[in-house]
């Protein structure tokens, strides 16, 4: 994969890693909803059902609080907010491993549509529906697809004819089973294109698969003569997909931060309450050192995730660098925090009834989603012109 090095022109403005009052208010609203409607027992019960996500919780989150339209312009029914606000929502969703399609619909699908011509009636209508929370969208690419420049994206596995008939198969699409609207990158007679396809249309078959993380369902998508509506073509289509993947990876770091924060807080709480030899186990030096090191990891992950969100929000030219750094760092931190949570809970941490396994599965899945840490390190090396030895 080829990458472009950072521009040597004027430096980007210093990032703002602090939370604003509006962001804190948004966090309070989302956390209150999740505390009331998405406690660990509720999540465990939900993943044992056949529904791909909690529809009632999604309606409250998307419409009552209005998070589905955070990235959508106000003239199209959204809030006209930025990636910073979306990052706050994802932190809280990570802390609750909430089974809702926020990342896939309100972030990735919306960003892909924003990369198309949203003055076009077709694109504007789709954005309005996603902002209202009445429609769930999904970009039809494998969950493991890493961000890349438009020229470096993998060739789509779907083929399109001149009249928009689509044929092909896409594996491991996150939240495809929950989606009403599929955004399908395809290779057509005139080059790359991005199509909108109704998930319930003829010629569309969704095959659910059992993922490691049951709170984020995966499905294989087969298109056999399905009719698509053209949203963008040529370079614009590839740029829209590249932009969506970059935003998704950058804001996924905030979800990973939320996972790590919950695991650390729960571990500290448990070790402060559990006693051995007449003392809380958290007072033992070995455990104190381990949790202190984990606290430092989480604090650094917060800085990396906030930097990525701010870079995306401000349109910084260094956004690809910030995203690569955030993913390379935050993904392993979330896994380490979840592993420590299970280990320091002892036997109870290994049970299905305790929610720790939900966070480990989300952390491990997120580590593979939108590029592995190793892939992001390779990308970062290219972006800053740091060649391998």
Buried (B, 14 or more C-beta within 10 A) or exposed (E): EEBEEBEEEEEBEEBBEEBEEEBEEBBEBBBEBBEEBBEBEBBBEBBEEEEBBBEEBBBBBBBEBBBBBBBBBEEBBBBEBBBBBBBBBBBBBBBBBBBBBBBBBBBBBBBBBBBBBBEBEBBBBBBBBBBBBEBBBBBBBBBBBBBBBBEBBEEBBBBBEEEBBBBBEBBBBBBBBBBBBBBBBBBBEEEBBBBBBBBEEEBBEBEEEEBEBBBBBBBBBBBEEBBBBBBBBEEBBBBBBBBBBBBBBBBBBBBBBBBBBBBBBBBBEBBEEBEEEEEBBBEBEEBEEBBEEBEEBBEEBBBBBBBBBBBBBBEBBBBBBBBBBBBBBBBBBBBBBBBBBBEBBEEEBEEEEBBBBBBBBBBBBBBBBBBBBEBBBBBBBBBBEEEEE
